[in-house]
C-alpha cells in the first residue's frame, strides 16, 4: 500500500516545473514584447524562446507520472 508521500512527491515535481515555467515565461514575454515593438523581425525568435520553458512542465509531468506509476 502506498502512503501519502507518493502523491505529495508527484505534486511537488509537477508544481515546481509549472511555477518555474510560469516565472520564466513572464520574464521572456515582457522582454519579447519590448523587442518586437522595436524590431518586428524578431517575432520568430521570440516565439521560440517563449516555447522553450514549456519543456520544464513536460518534464515535471513525466517525473510525476513516473513517481506514481513506478512506486506501487
Predicted model as a PDB file, atoms N, CA, C, CB and O in Angstrom, pLDDT in the B-factor column:
MODEL        1                                                                  
ATOM      1  N   UNK A   1       0.839  -1.185   0.000  1.00 61.00           N  
ATOM      2  CA  UNK A   1       0.000   0.000   0.000  1.00 61.00           C  
ATOM      3  C   UNK A   1       0.885   1.251   0.000  1.00 61.00           C  
ATOM      4  CB  UNK A   1      -0.955  -0.003   1.223  1.00 61.00           C  
ATOM      5  O   UNK A   1       1.881   1.326   0.720  1.00 61.00           O  
ATOM      6  N   UNK A   2       0.505   2.208  -0.809  1.00 74.00           N  
ATOM      7  CA  UNK A   2       1.275   3.427  -0.966  1.00 74.00           C  
ATOM      8  C   UNK A   2       0.802   4.458   0.054  1.00 74.00           C  
ATOM      9  CB  UNK A   2       1.149   3.977  -2.404  1.00 74.00           C  
ATOM     10  O   UNK A   2      -0.397   4.649   0.260  1.00 74.00           O  
ATOM     11  N   UNK A   3       1.757   5.109   0.678  1.00 84.00           N  
ATOM     12  CA  UNK A   3       1.419   6.135   1.661  1.00 84.00           C  
ATOM     13  C   UNK A   3       1.143   7.474   1.002  1.00 84.00           C  
ATOM     14  CB  UNK A   3       2.537   6.282   2.674  1.00 84.00           C  
ATOM     15  O   UNK A   3       1.047   7.577  -0.221  1.00 84.00           O  
ATOM     16  N   UNK A   4       1.020   8.482   1.822  1.00 87.00           N  
ATOM     17  CA  UNK A   4       0.717   9.819   1.340  1.00 87.00           C  
ATOM     18  C   UNK A   4       1.933  10.503   0.720  1.00 87.00           C  
ATOM     19  CB  UNK A   4       0.178  10.661   2.470  1.00 87.00           C  
ATOM     20  O   UNK A   4       1.797  11.547   0.083  1.00 87.00           O  
ATOM     21  N   UNK A   5       3.121   9.922   0.900  1.00 89.00           N  
ATOM     22  CA  UNK A   5       4.337  10.557   0.390  1.00 89.00           C  
ATOM     23  C   UNK A   5       4.410  10.558  -1.134  1.00 89.00           C  
ATOM     24  CB  UNK A   5       5.552   9.858   0.949  1.00 89.00           C  
ATOM     25  O   UNK A   5       4.939  11.495  -1.734  1.00 89.00           O  
ATOM     26  N   UNK A   6       3.881   9.514  -1.755  1.00 89.00           N  
ATOM     27  CA  UNK A   6       3.982   9.385  -3.213  1.00 89.00           C  
ATOM     28  C   UNK A   6       3.171  10.470  -3.933  1.00 89.00           C  
ATOM     29  CB  UNK A   6       3.502   7.994  -3.654  1.00 89.00           C  
ATOM     30  O   UNK A   6       3.721  11.137  -4.809  1.00 89.00           O  
ATOM     31  N   UNK A   7       1.898  10.674  -3.607  1.00 90.00           N  
ATOM     32  CA  UNK A   7       1.182  11.748  -4.307  1.00 90.00           C  
ATOM     33  C   UNK A   7       1.723  13.139  -3.998  1.00 90.00           C  
ATOM     34  CB  UNK A   7      -0.278  11.697  -3.955  1.00 90.00           C  
ATOM     35  O   UNK A   7       1.694  14.022  -4.854  1.00 90.00           O  
ATOM     36  N   UNK A   8       2.217  13.336  -2.775  1.00 93.00           N  
ATOM     37  CA  UNK A   8       2.798  14.633  -2.433  1.00 93.00           C  
ATOM     38  C   UNK A   8       4.074  14.860  -3.248  1.00 93.00           C  
ATOM     39  CB  UNK A   8       3.100  14.716  -0.912  1.00 93.00           C  
ATOM     40  O   UNK A   8       4.298  15.965  -3.743  1.00 93.00           O  
ATOM     41  N   UNK A   9       4.903  13.842  -3.393  1.00 90.00           N  
ATOM     42  CA  UNK A   9       6.114  13.956  -4.195  1.00 90.00           C  
ATOM     43  C   UNK A   9       5.810  14.230  -5.652  1.00 90.00           C  
ATOM     44  CB  UNK A   9       6.936  12.701  -4.075  1.00 90.00           C  
ATOM     45  O   UNK A   9       6.484  15.041  -6.287  1.00 90.00           O  
ATOM     46  N   UNK A  10       4.796  13.559  -6.192  1.00 92.00           N  
ATOM     47  CA  UNK A  10       4.409  13.795  -7.581  1.00 92.00           C  
ATOM     48  C   UNK A  10       3.869  15.210  -7.757  1.00 92.00           C  
ATOM     49  CB  UNK A  10       3.360  12.768  -8.029  1.00 92.00           C  
ATOM     50  O   UNK A  10       4.156  15.860  -8.762  1.00 92.00           O  
ATOM     51  N   UNK A  11       3.102  15.687  -6.802  1.00 94.00           N  
ATOM     52  CA  UNK A  11       2.563  17.051  -6.881  1.00 94.00           C  
ATOM     53  C   UNK A  11       3.676  18.080  -6.808  1.00 94.00           C  
ATOM     54  CB  UNK A  11       1.550  17.297  -5.759  1.00 94.00           C  
ATOM     55  O   UNK A  11       3.638  19.083  -7.521  1.00 94.00           O  
ATOM     56  N   UNK A  12       4.657  17.850  -5.966  1.00 94.00           N  
ATOM     57  CA  UNK A  12       5.786  18.782  -5.862  1.00 94.00           C  
ATOM     58  C   UNK A  12       6.583  18.797  -7.163  1.00 94.00           C  
ATOM     59  CB  UNK A  12       6.705  18.399  -4.676  1.00 94.00           C  
ATOM     60  O   UNK A  12       7.007  19.859  -7.618  1.00 94.00           O  
ATOM     61  N   UNK A  13       6.791  17.623  -7.765  1.00 91.00           N  
ATOM     62  CA  UNK A  13       7.537  17.552  -9.029  1.00 91.00           C  
ATOM     63  C   UNK A  13       6.828  18.334 -10.126  1.00 91.00           C  
ATOM     64  CB  UNK A  13       7.723  16.090  -9.466  1.00 91.00           C  
ATOM     65  O   UNK A  13       7.464  19.066 -10.883  1.00 91.00           O  
ATOM     66  N   UNK A  14       5.523  18.182 -10.209  1.00 95.00           N  
ATOM     67  CA  UNK A  14       4.773  18.885 -11.249  1.00 95.00           C  
ATOM     68  C   UNK A  14       4.645  20.372 -10.944  1.00 95.00           C  
ATOM     69  CB  UNK A  14       3.389  18.270 -11.406  1.00 95.00           C  
ATOM     70  O   UNK A  14       4.799  21.204 -11.838  1.00 95.00           O  
ATOM     71  N   UNK A  15       4.365  20.710  -9.696  1.00 95.00           N  
ATOM     72  CA  UNK A  15       4.161  22.113  -9.323  1.00 95.00           C  
ATOM     73  C   UNK A  15       5.447  22.924  -9.466  1.00 95.00           C  
ATOM     74  CB  UNK A  15       3.643  22.209  -7.885  1.00 95.00           C  
ATOM     75  O   UNK A  15       5.405  24.074  -9.902  1.00 95.00           O  
ATOM     76  N   UNK A  16       6.569  22.348  -9.113  1.00 93.00           N  
ATOM     77  CA  UNK A  16       7.833  23.073  -9.233  1.00 93.00           C  
ATOM     78  C   UNK A  16       8.131  23.394 -10.700  1.00 93.00           C  
ATOM     79  CB  UNK A  16       8.988  22.251  -8.619  1.00 93.00           C  
ATOM     80  O   UNK A  16       8.589  24.492 -11.016  1.00 93.00           O  
ATOM     81  N   UNK A  17       7.876  22.451 -11.580  1.00 92.00           N  
ATOM     82  CA  UNK A  17       8.070  22.709 -13.005  1.00 92.00           C  
ATOM     83  C   UNK A  17       7.110  23.752 -13.536  1.00 92.00           C  
ATOM     84  CB  UNK A  17       7.912  21.434 -13.789  1.00 92.00           C  
ATOM     85  O   UNK A  17       7.494  24.592 -14.351  1.00 92.00           O  
ATOM     86  N   UNK A  18       5.863  23.709 -13.084  1.00 95.00           N  
ATOM     87  CA  UNK A  18       4.874  24.683 -13.549  1.00 95.00           C  
ATOM     88  C   UNK A  18       5.192  26.087 -13.041  1.00 95.00           C  
ATOM     89  CB  UNK A  18       3.473  24.271 -13.097  1.00 95.00           C  
ATOM     90  O   UNK A  18       5.063  27.058 -13.787  1.00 95.00           O  
ATOM     91  N   UNK A  19       5.601  26.200 -11.795  1.00 96.00           N  
ATOM     92  CA  UNK A  19       5.935  27.512 -11.238  1.00 96.00           C  
ATOM     93  C   UNK A  19       7.171  28.081 -11.936  1.00 96.00           C  
ATOM     94  CB  UNK A  19       6.175  27.412  -9.709  1.00 96.00           C  
ATOM     95  O   UNK A  19       7.204  29.262 -12.279  1.00 96.00           O  
ATOM     96  N   UNK A  20       8.179  27.246 -12.144  1.00 93.00           N  
ATOM     97  CA  UNK A  20       9.381  27.701 -12.840  1.00 93.00           C  
ATOM     98  C   UNK A  20       9.090  28.143 -14.266  1.00 93.00           C  
ATOM     99  CB  UNK A  20      10.421  26.605 -12.850  1.00 93.00           C  
ATOM    100  O   UNK A  20       9.654  29.130 -14.738  1.00 93.00           O  
ATOM    101  N   UNK A  21       8.218  27.422 -14.950  1.00 95.00           N  
ATOM    102  CA  UNK A  21       7.860  27.786 -16.312  1.00 95.00           C  
ATOM    103  C   UNK A  21       7.084  29.091 -16.349  1.00 95.00           C  
ATOM    104  CB  UNK A  21       7.048  26.680 -16.958  1.00 95.00           C  
ATOM    105  O   UNK A  21       7.330  29.939 -17.206  1.00 95.00           O  
ATOM    106  N   UNK A  22       6.156  29.253 -15.431  1.00 95.00           N  
ATOM    107  CA  UNK A  22       5.393  30.498 -15.373  1.00 95.00           C  
ATOM    108  C   UNK A  22       6.280  31.697 -15.123  1.00 95.00           C  
ATOM    109  CB  UNK A  22       4.338  30.417 -14.299  1.00 95.00           C  
ATOM    110  O   UNK A  22       6.106  32.747 -15.740  1.00 95.00           O  
ATOM    111  N   UNK A  23       7.226  31.543 -14.224  1.00 96.00           N  
ATOM    112  CA  UNK A  23       8.150  32.634 -13.919  1.00 96.00           C  
ATOM    113  C   UNK A  23       9.009  32.972 -15.140  1.00 96.00           C  
ATOM    114  CB  UNK A  23       9.048  32.261 -12.721  1.00 96.00           C  
ATOM    115  O   UNK A  23       9.191  34.142 -15.475  1.00 96.00           O  
ATOM    116  N   UNK A  24       9.534  31.933 -15.802  1.00 95.00           N  
ATOM    117  CA  UNK A  24      10.387  32.157 -16.969  1.00 95.00           C  
ATOM    118  C   UNK A  24       9.605  32.789 -18.118  1.00 95.00           C  
ATOM    119  CB  UNK A  24      11.015  30.840 -17.427  1.00 95.00           C  
ATOM    120  O   UNK A  24      10.096  33.706 -18.777  1.00 95.00           O  
ATOM    121  N   UNK A  25       8.397  32.302 -18.357  1.00 95.00           N  
ATOM    122  CA  UNK A  25       7.620  32.841 -19.465  1.00 95.00           C  
ATOM    123  C   UNK A  25       7.162  34.268 -19.202  1.00 95.00           C  
ATOM    124  CB  UNK A  25       6.422  31.960 -19.735  1.00 95.00           C  
ATOM    125  O   UNK A  25       7.009  35.048 -20.142  1.00 95.00           O  
ATOM    126  N   UNK A  26       6.943  34.619 -17.952  1.00 95.00           N  
ATOM    127  CA  UNK A  26       6.565  36.001 -17.674  1.00 95.00           C  
ATOM    128  C   UNK A  26       7.718  36.943 -17.988  1.00 95.00           C  
ATOM    129  CB  UNK A  26       6.133  36.159 -16.209  1.00 95.00           C  
ATOM    130  O   UNK A  26       7.507  38.034 -18.519  1.00 95.00           O  
ATOM    131  N   UNK A  27       8.934  36.525 -17.662  1.00 96.00           N  
ATOM    132  CA  UNK A  27      10.100  37.363 -17.972  1.00 96.00           C  
ATOM    133  C   UNK A  27      10.363  37.424 -19.475  1.00 96.00           C  
ATOM    134  CB  UNK A  27      11.342  36.834 -17.248  1.00 96.00           C  
ATOM    135  O   UNK A  27      10.639  38.492 -20.021  1.00 96.00           O  
ATOM    136  N   UNK A  28      10.278  36.275 -20.135  1.00 96.00           N  
ATOM    137  CA  UNK A  28      10.539  36.235 -21.573  1.00 96.00           C  
ATOM    138  C   UNK A  28       9.453  36.993 -22.336  1.00 96.00           C  
ATOM    139  CB  UNK A  28      10.621  34.776 -22.067  1.00 96.00           C  
ATOM    140  O   UNK A  28       9.743  37.687 -23.311  1.00 96.00           O  
ATOM    141  N   UNK A  29       8.207  36.860 -21.892  1.00 95.00           N  
ATOM    142  CA  UNK A  29       7.103  37.523 -22.586  1.00 95.00           C  
ATOM    143  C   UNK A  29       7.202  39.032 -22.538  1.00 95.00           C  
ATOM    144  CB  UNK A  29       5.792  37.092 -21.996  1.00 95.00           C  
ATOM    145  O   UNK A  29       6.994  39.705 -23.548  1.00 95.00           O  
ATOM    146  N   UNK A  30       7.523  39.573 -21.362  1.00 95.00           N  
ATOM    147  CA  UNK A  30       7.614  41.029 -21.270  1.00 95.00           C  
ATOM    148  C   UNK A  30       8.814  41.561 -22.054  1.00 95.00           C  
ATOM    149  CB  UNK A  30       7.711  41.462 -19.803  1.00 95.00           C  
ATOM    150  O   UNK A  30       8.718  42.592 -22.719  1.00 95.00           O  
ATOM    151  N   UNK A  31       9.924  40.867 -21.976  1.00 96.00           N  
ATOM    152  CA  UNK A  31      11.092  41.301 -22.751  1.00 96.00           C  
ATOM    153  C   UNK A  31      10.848  41.117 -24.249  1.00 96.00           C  
ATOM    154  CB  UNK A  31      12.349  40.517 -22.317  1.00 96.00           C  
ATOM    155  O   UNK A  31      11.292  41.927 -25.063  1.00 96.00           O  
ATOM    156  N   UNK A  32      10.149  40.059 -24.598  1.00 95.00           N  
ATOM    157  CA  UNK A  32       9.852  39.808 -26.006  1.00 95.00           C  
ATOM    158  C   UNK A  32       8.910  40.846 -26.594  1.00 95.00           C  
ATOM    159  CB  UNK A  32       9.255  38.432 -26.171  1.00 95.00           C  
ATOM    160  O   UNK A  32       9.057  41.234 -27.753  1.00 95.00           O  
ATOM    161  N   UNK A  33       7.945  41.296 -25.804  1.00 96.00           N  
ATOM    162  CA  UNK A  33       7.029  42.330 -26.294  1.00 96.00           C  
ATOM    163  C   UNK A  33       7.789  43.616 -26.599  1.00 96.00           C  
ATOM    164  CB  UNK A  33       5.914  42.601 -25.263  1.00 96.00           C  
ATOM    165  O   UNK A  33       7.522  44.282 -27.599  1.00 96.00           O  
ATOM    166  N   UNK A  34       8.731  43.957 -25.737  1.00 96.00           N  
ATOM    167  CA  UNK A  34       9.545  45.143 -25.999  1.00 96.00           C  
ATOM    168  C   UNK A  34      10.432  44.979 -27.216  1.00 96.00           C  
ATOM    169  CB  UNK A  34      10.394  45.463 -24.799  1.00 96.00           C  
ATOM    170  O   UNK A  34      10.598  45.909 -28.004  1.00 96.00           O  
ATOM    171  N   UNK A  35      11.003  43.791 -27.367  1.00 96.00           N  
ATOM    172  CA  UNK A  35      11.876  43.538 -28.518  1.00 96.00           C  
ATOM    173  C   UNK A  35      11.093  43.567 -29.827  1.00 96.00           C  
ATOM    174  CB  UNK A  35      12.582  42.188 -28.363  1.00 96.00           C  
ATOM    175  O   UNK A  35      11.582  44.082 -30.832  1.00 96.00           O  
ATOM    176  N   UNK A  36       9.881  43.015 -29.818  1.00 96.00           N  
ATOM    177  CA  UNK A  36       9.060  43.004 -31.030  1.00 96.00           C  
ATOM    178  C   UNK A  36       8.599  44.422 -31.373  1.00 96.00           C  
ATOM    179  CB  UNK A  36       7.840  42.069 -30.853  1.00 96.00           C  
ATOM    180  O   UNK A  36       8.478  44.770 -32.548  1.00 96.00           O  
ATOM    181  N   UNK A  37       8.340  45.239 -30.346  1.00 96.00           N  
ATOM    182  CA  UNK A  37       7.925  46.614 -30.607  1.00 96.00           C  
ATOM    183  C   UNK A  37       9.037  47.403 -31.290  1.00 96.00           C  
ATOM    184  CB  UNK A  37       7.516  47.303 -29.303  1.00 96.00           C  
ATOM    185  O   UNK A  37       8.773  48.257 -32.137  1.00 96.00           O  
ATOM    186  N   UNK A  38      10.270  47.114 -30.920  1.00 96.00           N  
ATOM    187  CA  UNK A  38      11.389  47.832 -31.524  1.00 96.00           C  
ATOM    188  C   UNK A  38      11.817  47.232 -32.862  1.00 96.00           C  
ATOM    189  CB  UNK A  38      12.563  47.841 -30.574  1.00 96.00           C  
ATOM    190  O   UNK A  38      12.129  47.955 -33.808  1.00 96.00           O  
ATOM    191  N   UNK A  39      11.828  45.891 -32.924  1.00 96.00           N  
ATOM    192  CA  UNK A  39      12.273  45.208 -34.149  1.00 96.00           C  
ATOM    193  C   UNK A  39      11.285  44.101 -34.484  1.00 96.00           C  
ATOM    194  CB  UNK A  39      13.717  44.627 -33.984  1.00 96.00           C  
ATOM    195  O   UNK A  39      11.418  42.993 -33.963  1.00 96.00           O  
ATOM    196  N   UNK A  40      10.303  44.361 -35.334  1.00 95.00           N  
ATOM    197  CA  UNK A  40       9.264  43.364 -35.649  1.00 95.00           C  
ATOM    198  C   UNK A  40       9.793  42.080 -36.273  1.00 95.00           C  
ATOM    199  CB  UNK A  40       8.263  43.966 -36.575  1.00 95.00           C  
ATOM    200  O   UNK A  40       9.110  41.057 -36.231  1.00 95.00           O  
ATOM    201  N   UNK A  41      10.974  42.105 -36.843  1.00 96.00           N  
ATOM    202  CA  UNK A  41      11.506  40.883 -37.476  1.00 96.00           C  
ATOM    203  C   UNK A  41      11.955  39.840 -36.460  1.00 96.00           C  
ATOM    204  CB  UNK A  41      12.673  41.233 -38.381  1.00 96.00           C  
ATOM    205  O   UNK A  41      12.322  38.733 -36.852  1.00 96.00           O  
ATOM    206  N   UNK A  42      11.937  40.155 -35.181  1.00 95.00           N  
ATOM    207  CA  UNK A  42      12.351  39.197 -34.158  1.00 95.00           C  
ATOM    208  C   UNK A  42      11.203  38.317 -33.659  1.00 95.00           C  
ATOM    209  CB  UNK A  42      12.961  39.932 -32.994  1.00 95.00           C  
ATOM    210  O   UNK A  42      11.375  37.583 -32.685  1.00 95.00           O  
ATOM    211  N   UNK A  43      10.044  38.376 -34.303  1.00 96.00           N  
ATOM    212  CA  UNK A  43       8.875  37.631 -33.839  1.00 96.00           C  
ATOM    213  C   UNK A  43       9.157  36.127 -33.762  1.00 96.00           C  
ATOM    214  CB  UNK A  43       7.688  37.891 -34.763  1.00 96.00           C  
ATOM    215  O   UNK A  43       8.809  35.488 -32.770  1.00 96.00           O  
ATOM    216  N   UNK A  44       9.771  35.567 -34.781  1.00 95.00           N  
ATOM    217  CA  UNK A  44      10.042  34.123 -34.801  1.00 95.00           C  
ATOM    218  C   UNK A  44      10.942  33.682 -33.663  1.00 95.00           C  
ATOM    219  CB  UNK A  44      10.673  33.731 -36.116  1.00 95.00           C  
ATOM    220  O   UNK A  44      10.695  32.654 -33.032  1.00 95.00           O  
ATOM    221  N   UNK A  45      11.973  34.447 -33.402  1.00 95.00           N  
ATOM    222  CA  UNK A  45      12.891  34.110 -32.306  1.00 95.00           C  
ATOM    223  C   UNK A  45      12.199  34.195 -30.956  1.00 95.00           C  
ATOM    224  CB  UNK A  45      14.107  35.037 -32.322  1.00 95.00           C  
ATOM    225  O   UNK A  45      12.428  33.356 -30.084  1.00 95.00           O  
ATOM    226  N   UNK A  46      11.359  35.197 -30.778  1.00 95.00           N  
ATOM    227  CA  UNK A  46      10.667  35.369 -29.500  1.00 95.00           C  
ATOM    228  C   UNK A  46       9.674  34.237 -29.270  1.00 95.00           C  
ATOM    229  CB  UNK A  46       9.945  36.724 -29.455  1.00 95.00           C  
ATOM    230  O   UNK A  46       9.532  33.757 -28.145  1.00 95.00           O  
ATOM    231  N   UNK A  47       8.992  33.811 -30.313  1.00 95.00           N  
ATOM    232  CA  UNK A  47       8.056  32.688 -30.167  1.00 95.00           C  
ATOM    233  C   UNK A  47       8.803  31.425 -29.751  1.00 95.00           C  
ATOM    234  CB  UNK A  47       7.285  32.443 -31.485  1.00 95.00           C  
ATOM    235  O   UNK A  47       8.330  30.682 -28.890  1.00 95.00           O  
ATOM    236  N   UNK A  48       9.943  31.179 -30.343  1.00 95.00           N  
ATOM    237  CA  UNK A  48      10.737  30.006 -29.981  1.00 95.00           C  
ATOM    238  C   UNK A  48      11.231  30.121 -28.532  1.00 95.00           C  
ATOM    239  CB  UNK A  48      11.936  29.843 -30.948  1.00 95.00           C  
ATOM    240  O   UNK A  48      11.177  29.153 -27.774  1.00 95.00           O  
ATOM    241  N   UNK A  49      11.704  31.297 -28.163  1.00 95.00           N  
ATOM    242  CA  UNK A  49      12.177  31.493 -26.792  1.00 95.00           C  
ATOM    243  C   UNK A  49      11.048  31.373 -25.782  1.00 95.00           C  
ATOM    244  CB  UNK A  49      12.845  32.851 -26.656  1.00 95.00           C  
ATOM    245  O   UNK A  49      11.282  30.954 -24.648  1.00 95.00           O  
ATOM    246  N   UNK A  50       9.836  31.729 -26.164  1.00 93.00           N  
ATOM    247  CA  UNK A  50       8.690  31.595 -25.269  1.00 93.00           C  
ATOM    248  C   UNK A  50       8.278  30.129 -25.113  1.00 93.00           C  
ATOM    249  CB  UNK A  50       7.508  32.423 -25.792  1.00 93.00           C  
ATOM    250  O   UNK A  50       7.749  29.748 -24.069  1.00 93.00           O  
ATOM    251  N   UNK A  51       8.512  29.308 -26.131  1.00 93.00           N  
ATOM    252  CA  UNK A  51       8.106  27.901 -26.084  1.00 93.00           C  
ATOM    253  C   UNK A  51       9.117  27.018 -25.370  1.00 93.00           C  
ATOM    254  CB  UNK A  51       7.889  27.382 -27.482  1.00 93.00           C  
ATOM    255  O   UNK A  51       8.746  25.947 -24.890  1.00 93.00           O  
ATOM    256  N   UNK A  52      10.363  27.415 -25.281  1.00 94.00           N  
ATOM    257  CA  UNK A  52      11.398  26.571 -24.679  1.00 94.00           C  
ATOM    258  C   UNK A  52      11.103  26.205 -23.216  1.00 94.00           C  
ATOM    259  CB  UNK A  52      12.735  27.275 -24.762  1.00 94.00           C  
ATOM    260  O   UNK A  52      11.297  25.046 -22.850  1.00 94.00           O  
ATOM    261  N   UNK A  53      10.645  27.130 -22.365  1.00 93.00           N  
ATOM    262  CA  UNK A  53      10.384  26.735 -20.976  1.00 93.00           C  
ATOM    263  C   UNK A  53       9.266  25.711 -20.805  1.00 93.00           C  
ATOM    264  CB  UNK A  53      10.051  27.942 -20.179  1.00 93.00           C  
ATOM    265  O   UNK A  53       9.172  25.075 -19.755  1.00 93.00           O  
ATOM    266  N   UNK A  54       8.420  25.542 -21.817  1.00 93.00           N  
ATOM    267  CA  UNK A  54       7.358  24.541 -21.713  1.00 93.00           C  
ATOM    268  C   UNK A  54       7.909  23.134 -21.513  1.00 93.00           C  
ATOM    269  CB  UNK A  54       6.490  24.576 -22.954  1.00 93.00           C  
ATOM    270  O   UNK A  54       7.219  22.266 -20.977  1.00 93.00           O  
ATOM    271  N   UNK A  55       9.143  22.905 -21.941  1.00 92.00           N  
ATOM    272  CA  UNK A  55       9.729  21.586 -21.734  1.00 92.00           C  
ATOM    273  C   UNK A  55       9.881  21.276 -20.247  1.00 92.00           C  
ATOM    274  CB  UNK A  55      11.084  21.492 -22.432  1.00 92.00           C  
ATOM    275  O   UNK A  55       9.897  20.109 -19.855  1.00 92.00           O  
ATOM    276  N   UNK A  56       9.993  22.306 -19.425  1.00 92.00           N  
ATOM    277  CA  UNK A  56      10.104  22.101 -17.980  1.00 92.00           C  
ATOM    278  C   UNK A  56       8.805  21.543 -17.404  1.00 92.00           C  
ATOM    279  CB  UNK A  56      10.469  23.417 -17.279  1.00 92.00           C  
ATOM    280  O   UNK A  56       8.840  20.681 -16.526  1.00 92.00           O  
ATOM    281  N   UNK A  57       7.669  22.021 -17.883  1.00 94.00           N  
ATOM    282  CA  UNK A  57       6.383  21.488 -17.434  1.00 94.00           C  
ATOM    283  C   UNK A  57       6.225  20.045 -17.895  1.00 94.00           C  
ATOM    284  CB  UNK A  57       5.217  22.352 -17.962  1.00 94.00           C  
ATOM    285  O   UNK A  57       5.757  19.192 -17.140  1.00 94.00           O  
ATOM    286  N   UNK A  58       6.615  19.776 -19.130  1.00 94.00           N  
ATOM    287  CA  UNK A  58       6.516  18.414 -19.644  1.00 94.00           C  
ATOM    288  C   UNK A  58       7.401  17.478 -18.834  1.00 94.00           C  
ATOM    289  CB  UNK A  58       6.903  18.364 -21.131  1.00 94.00           C  
ATOM    290  O   UNK A  58       6.992  16.365 -18.501  1.00 94.00           O  
ATOM    291  N   UNK A  59       8.601  17.919 -18.519  1.00 94.00           N  
ATOM    292  CA  UNK A  59       9.498  17.103 -17.700  1.00 94.00           C  
ATOM    293  C   UNK A  59       8.917  16.868 -16.310  1.00 94.00           C  
ATOM    294  CB  UNK A  59      10.870  17.770 -17.587  1.00 94.00           C  
ATOM    295  O   UNK A  59       8.993  15.754 -15.791  1.00 94.00           O  
ATOM    296  N   UNK A  60       8.342  17.896 -15.704  1.00 92.00           N  
ATOM    297  CA  UNK A  60       7.706  17.733 -14.395  1.00 92.00           C  
ATOM    298  C   UNK A  60       6.549  16.756 -14.451  1.00 92.00           C  
ATOM    299  CB  UNK A  60       7.219  19.073 -13.873  1.00 92.00           C  
ATOM    300  O   UNK A  60       6.366  15.961 -13.529  1.00 92.00           O  
ATOM    301  N   UNK A  61       5.765  16.802 -15.517  1.00 95.00           N  
ATOM    302  CA  UNK A  61       4.665  15.863 -15.677  1.00 95.00           C  
ATOM    303  C   UNK A  61       5.168  14.436 -15.828  1.00 95.00           C  
ATOM    304  CB  UNK A  61       3.818  16.245 -16.877  1.00 95.00           C  
ATOM    305  O   UNK A  61       4.607  13.512 -15.238  1.00 95.00           O  
ATOM    306  N   UNK A  62       6.218  14.252 -16.612  1.00 94.00           N  
ATOM    307  CA  UNK A  62       6.781  12.910 -16.811  1.00 94.00           C  
ATOM    308  C   UNK A  62       7.329  12.366 -15.497  1.00 94.00           C  
ATOM    309  CB  UNK A  62       7.895  12.938 -17.884  1.00 94.00           C  
ATOM    310  O   UNK A  62       7.113  11.198 -15.173  1.00 94.00           O  
ATOM    311  N   UNK A  63       8.026  13.190 -14.747  1.00 93.00           N  
ATOM    312  CA  UNK A  63       8.568  12.741 -13.456  1.00 93.00           C  
ATOM    313  C   UNK A  63       7.436  12.396 -12.499  1.00 93.00           C  
ATOM    314  CB  UNK A  63       9.479  13.828 -12.835  1.00 93.00           C  
ATOM    315  O   UNK A  63       7.511  11.391 -11.792  1.00 93.00           O  
ATOM    316  N   UNK A  64       6.386  13.218 -12.467  1.00 93.00           N  
ATOM    317  CA  UNK A  64       5.239  12.930 -11.601  1.00 93.00           C  
ATOM    318  C   UNK A  64       4.562  11.621 -11.995  1.00 93.00           C  
ATOM    319  CB  UNK A  64       4.227  14.079 -11.657  1.00 93.00           C  
ATOM    320  O   UNK A  64       4.186  10.826 -11.133  1.00 93.00           O  
ATOM    321  N   UNK A  65       4.410  11.401 -13.297  1.00 93.00           N  
ATOM    322  CA  UNK A  65       3.804  10.155 -13.757  1.00 93.00           C  
ATOM    323  C   UNK A  65       4.677   8.956 -13.411  1.00 93.00           C  
ATOM    324  CB  UNK A  65       3.560  10.207 -15.263  1.00 93.00           C  
ATOM    325  O   UNK A  65       4.168   7.902 -13.030  1.00 93.00           O  
ATOM    326  N   UNK A  66       5.992   9.114 -13.543  1.00 93.00           N  
ATOM    327  CA  UNK A  66       6.884   8.015 -13.190  1.00 93.00           C  
ATOM    328  C   UNK A  66       6.823   7.722 -11.701  1.00 93.00           C  
ATOM    329  CB  UNK A  66       8.318   8.335 -13.604  1.00 93.00           C  
ATOM    330  O   UNK A  66       6.848   6.559 -11.297  1.00 93.00           O  
ATOM    331  N   UNK A  67       6.743   8.761 -10.880  1.00 91.00           N  
ATOM    332  CA  UNK A  67       6.651   8.548  -9.435  1.00 91.00           C  
ATOM    333  C   UNK A  67       5.404   7.770  -9.097  1.00 91.00           C  
ATOM    334  CB  UNK A  67       6.659   9.879  -8.683  1.00 91.00           C  
ATOM    335  O   UNK A  67       5.452   6.829  -8.305  1.00 91.00           O  
ATOM    336  N   UNK A  68       4.284   8.152  -9.688  1.00 90.00           N  
ATOM    337  CA  UNK A  68       3.022   7.496  -9.363  1.00 90.00           C  
ATOM    338  C   UNK A  68       2.969   6.079  -9.918  1.00 90.00           C  
ATOM    339  CB  UNK A  68       1.853   8.308  -9.900  1.00 90.00           C  
ATOM    340  O   UNK A  68       2.504   5.167  -9.235  1.00 90.00           O  
ATOM    341  N   UNK A  69       3.440   5.879 -11.149  1.00 91.00           N  
ATOM    342  CA  UNK A  69       3.316   4.573 -11.779  1.00 91.00           C  
ATOM    343  C   UNK A  69       4.370   3.564 -11.319  1.00 91.00           C  
ATOM    344  CB  UNK A  69       3.396   4.730 -13.261  1.00 91.00           C  
ATOM    345  O   UNK A  69       4.090   2.366 -11.264  1.00 91.00           O  
ATOM    346  N   UNK A  70       5.564   4.026 -10.993  1.00 89.00           N  
ATOM    347  CA  UNK A  70       6.634   3.104 -10.636  1.00 89.00           C  
ATOM    348  C   UNK A  70       6.591   2.686  -9.163  1.00 89.00           C  
ATOM    349  CB  UNK A  70       7.969   3.734 -10.946  1.00 89.00           C  
ATOM    350  O   UNK A  70       7.028   1.586  -8.823  1.00 89.00           O  
ATOM    351  N   UNK A  71       6.086   3.524  -8.314  1.00 82.00           N  
ATOM    352  CA  UNK A  71       6.088   3.221  -6.877  1.00 82.00           C  
ATOM    353  C   UNK A  71       4.753   2.621  -6.501  1.00 82.00           C  
ATOM    354  CB  UNK A  71       6.375   4.493  -6.027  1.00 82.00           C  
ATOM    355  O   UNK A  71       3.803   3.342  -6.194  1.00 82.00           O  
ATOM    356  N   UNK A  72       4.679   1.320  -6.524  1.00 70.00           N  
ATOM    357  CA  UNK A  72       3.440   0.619  -6.114  1.00 70.00           C  
ATOM    358  C   UNK A  72       3.782  -0.561  -5.254  1.00 70.00           C  
ATOM    359  CB  UNK A  72       2.621   0.157  -7.339  1.00 70.00           C  
ATOM    360  O   UNK A  72       2.887  -1.280  -4.808  1.00 70.00           O  
TER     361      UNK A  72                                                      
ENDMDL                                                                          
END                                                                             
